Amino acid sequence: MRQAELPLGWPADASEDEFLIGEANARAVRMLEHRASWPVMAAIITGPRKSGRSLLARIFATRSGGTLVDDAQDYDETELFHAWNRAQAERKPLLMVADAVPPEWEVQLPDLRSRLAATPVLRIDPPDDALMAALLERLFERRHILARPDVVQWLARRIERSYVAVLRVVDAIEDGIEGRRGRKLTIPVAKEVLGGSPLLCEPIEDEER
């Protein structure tokens, strides 16, 4: 896969969800595409919750025939140590999804700690403006909410730059328009639903568009 403009689907097969690529995650995707350059047959992927890190890892594992360990920081250290060694012996990549990386991820087993120190880290950053808008558009489409591009951009400018915030805002909007005819989202409707909400980090203007 080559780098392209948003939105870009990177599915392992027709049953996989779409993974959107933006500045926040493009480097991690490139590193997965070029695993031959990894110093070892393993990598750690880290990033904010709901950033798609597990989806990306699952797609990679499916395509590469490798192994995925999600929430690796909570995994049994001895088992993870053996999984790391097995990946080297079998030449099948191991991708570990973790909330943080060593030393913040405190590893007690010395042999595992030394191996993780040699393992490349793939980082997903908070979403950029383009990715925020693309995520909103995709979630609205999946939930059958009609939102024009200007509404999406209006929301994207007022939401905290986090993947969790995007999900919570879409959840709130879906609840707020439940039962409305056509499930059409306009800026006035968004103001009505989200007015005074702590989900917005920028105040809503008084004027209507």
GUKE-359146 format. One line per 10 residues: number of its first residue (from 0); for each residue y, z, x of C-alpha. Coordinates in Angstrom, 3 decimals, m for minus. Each point is the difference from the previous one (the first is absolute). Layout:
# GUKE-359146
NUM = Y Z X | ... .
***
This chain:
# GUKE-359146
0 = 0.000 0.000 0.000 | 3.494 m0.776 1.225 | 3.163 1.950 m0.640 | 1.910 m1.224 m3.045 | 2.718 1.007 m2.407 | m0.596 2.565 m2.739 | m1.981 0.154 m2.144 | m3.166 m0.930 1.851 | m3.504 0.759 m1.193 | m2.533 0.911 2.655 .
10 = m3.193 0.564 m2.008 | m3.445 0.392 1.488 | m1.404 m1.768 m3.034 | 0.925 m0.748 m3.575 | m0.771 3.565 m1.099 | 2.454 1.634 2.413 | 3.507 1.071 m0.890 | 2.937 m1.826 1.512 | 1.509 1.463 3.141 | 3.694 m0.728 0.403 .
20 = 1.321 m0.525 3.502 | 3.527 0.850 1.059 | 1.822 1.305 3.044 | m1.432 3.461 m0.638 | m3.610 m1.039 0.557 | 0.074 m3.414 1.700 | m0.697 1.386 3.468 | m3.043 1.926 m1.237 | m1.333 m3.174 m1.633 | 0.524 m1.999 3.198 .
30 = m1.907 2.609 1.998 | m2.902 m0.239 m2.425 | 0.025 m3.769 0.281 | m0.201 0.238 3.791 | m2.584 2.722 0.422 | m1.372 m1.810 3.056 | 2.990 1.415 1.871 | m0.856 3.609 m0.866 | m0.926 2.076 3.063 | m2.909 1.515 m1.958 .
40 = m1.954 m1.034 m3.090 | 1.904 2.451 m2.203 | 3.484 0.591 m1.389 | 1.919 2.583 m2.009 | 2.204 m1.110 m2.871 | 2.611 2.435 m1.228 | 2.899 m0.112 m2.408 | 1.458 1.582 m3.124 | m2.177 0.755 m2.987 | m0.344 m2.904 m2.458 .
50 = 1.104 m2.446 2.715 | m3.154 m2.064 m0.399 | m1.475 1.246 3.248 | m3.450 0.594 m1.535 | 0.062 m3.369 m1.760 | 0.930 m1.755 3.233 | m2.761 1.846 1.837 | m2.526 m0.866 m2.703 | 0.913 m3.687 0.133 | m0.318 0.047 3.788 .
60 = m3.366 1.760 m0.096 | m1.300 m2.528 m2.536 | 1.151 m2.970 2.052 | m1.084 1.315 3.389 | m3.255 1.685 m0.970 | 1.405 3.179 1.465 | 0.074 3.608 m1.149 | 2.755 1.794 m1.894 | 0.580 3.753 0.157 | 2.679 1.063 m2.467 .
70 = 1.793 3.364 0.346 | m1.358 0.108 3.526 | 1.888 3.215 0.815 | m2.291 1.804 m2.486 | m3.208 m1.653 1.190 | m2.672 1.915 1.875 | 0.985 m0.334 3.659 | m3.545 m0.346 1.318 | m0.761 m2.766 m2.485 | 3.255 m1.746 0.853 .
80 = m0.826 0.260 3.700 | m3.361 m1.698 m0.595 | 1.615 m2.651 m2.204 | 2.468 m0.788 2.783 | m2.790 m0.331 2.566 | m2.102 m2.078 m2.373 | 2.873 m2.434 m0.508 | 0.160 m0.595 3.751 | m3.754 m0.434 0.349 | m0.353 m2.353 m2.968 .
90 = 3.312 m1.807 0.593 | 0.984 0.514 m3.622 | 3.499 1.406 m0.507 | 0.675 3.475 m1.333 | 3.246 0.462 m1.927 | 1.116 3.564 m0.685 | 2.639 0.693 m2.645 | 1.896 3.219 0.700 | 3.128 1.840 m1.123 | 1.040 0.490 3.612 .
100 = m1.214 m0.754 3.513 | m0.815 2.328 2.890 | 1.456 2.338 1.074 | 1.415 0.615 m3.496 | m3.535 m0.609 m1.236 | m1.546 3.002 1.703 | m3.423 m0.926 1.373 | m2.173 2.858 1.214 | m2.883 m1.965 1.527 | 1.058 m0.946 3.562 .
110 = m2.169 m3.123 0.205 | 1.414 m1.312 m3.261 | 3.539 0.896 1.041 | m0.312 m2.054 3.186 | m1.344 m2.990 m1.921 | 2.740 0.124 m2.599 | 2.568 0.144 2.796 | m1.275 m3.411 1.124 | 0.011 m1.420 m3.542 | 2.871 m2.286 m1.086 .
120 = 2.158 1.125 m2.906 | 1.146 m2.287 m2.818 | 3.007 1.380 m1.861 | 1.296 m0.827 m3.449 | 3.657 0.931 m0.468 | 1.924 0.846 m3.178 | 0.644 m3.125 m2.096 | 2.926 m2.286 0.762 | 2.194 m1.458 m2.754 | m2.098 m3.145 m0.466 .
130 = m3.242 1.940 m0.203 | 1.497 2.469 m2.485 | 0.908 m2.872 m2.314 | m3.367 m1.710 0.454 | m1.882 3.201 m0.810 | 2.052 0.548 m3.135 | m0.586 m3.584 m1.133 | m3.737 0.258 0.557 | m0.339 3.310 m1.832 | 2.070 m1.232 m2.945 .
140 = m2.126 m3.132 m0.214 | m3.234 1.997 0.063 | 1.226 2.286 m2.760 | 1.308 m2.884 m2.087 | 3.615 1.119 0.235 | 2.509 m2.848 m0.068 | 2.727 0.587 2.581 | 2.393 m2.659 1.269 | 0.825 m0.185 3.736 | 3.437 1.568 m0.539 .
150 = m1.615 3.038 m1.652 | m2.476 0.323 2.859 | 2.803 m0.160 2.571 | 2.066 2.530 m1.962 | m2.904 2.442 0.093 | m0.912 m0.697 3.625 | 3.509 1.007 1.122 | m0.269 3.375 m1.742 | m3.496 1.162 0.871 | m0.869 2.158 2.964 .
160 = m1.478 m2.167 2.757 | m3.586 1.091 m0.509 | m3.178 m1.448 m1.487 | m0.574 3.098 m2.109 | 3.485 m0.297 m1.516 | m0.686 m3.588 m1.070 | m3.161 1.063 m1.815 | 1.687 2.960 m1.695 | 2.918 m2.112 m1.215 | m2.316 m2.637 m1.459 .
170 = m2.069 2.751 m1.661 | 3.155 1.490 m1.542 | 1.190 m3.383 m1.225 | m3.389 m0.806 m1.502 | 0.020 3.311 m1.873 | 3.604 m0.537 m1.092 | m0.514 m3.447 m1.499 | m3.351 0.766 m1.603 | m0.007 m1.462 m3.468 | 3.089 m2.146 0.529 .
180 = m0.354 m3.535 m1.188 | m0.688 m2.495 2.760 | m0.065 2.640 2.757 | 3.170 m1.569 1.394 | 1.917 1.947 2.625 | 3.745 m0.495 0.262 | 2.549 1.911 2.035 | 1.273 1.885 m3.102 | m3.582 0.972 m0.853 | m0.610 1.116 3.587 .
190 = 3.171 2.105 m0.157 | m1.149 1.549 m3.254 | m3.462 0.814 1.319 | 1.023 1.191 3.461 | 3.429 1.480 m0.688 | 0.269 3.343 1.765 | m3.427 m0.448 1.544 | m0.623 1.471 3.472 | m1.980 m3.176 0.694 | 3.240 m1.813 0.757 .
200 = 1.820 0.747 3.228 | 3.149 m1.881 m1.033 | 1.923 0.856 m3.181 | m0.016 m2.376 m2.936 | 3.371 m1.599 m0.701 | 1.609 0.427 m3.381 | 0.588 m3.696 m0.645 | m2.656 m2.084 m1.702 | m1.024 m3.380 1.296 .
***
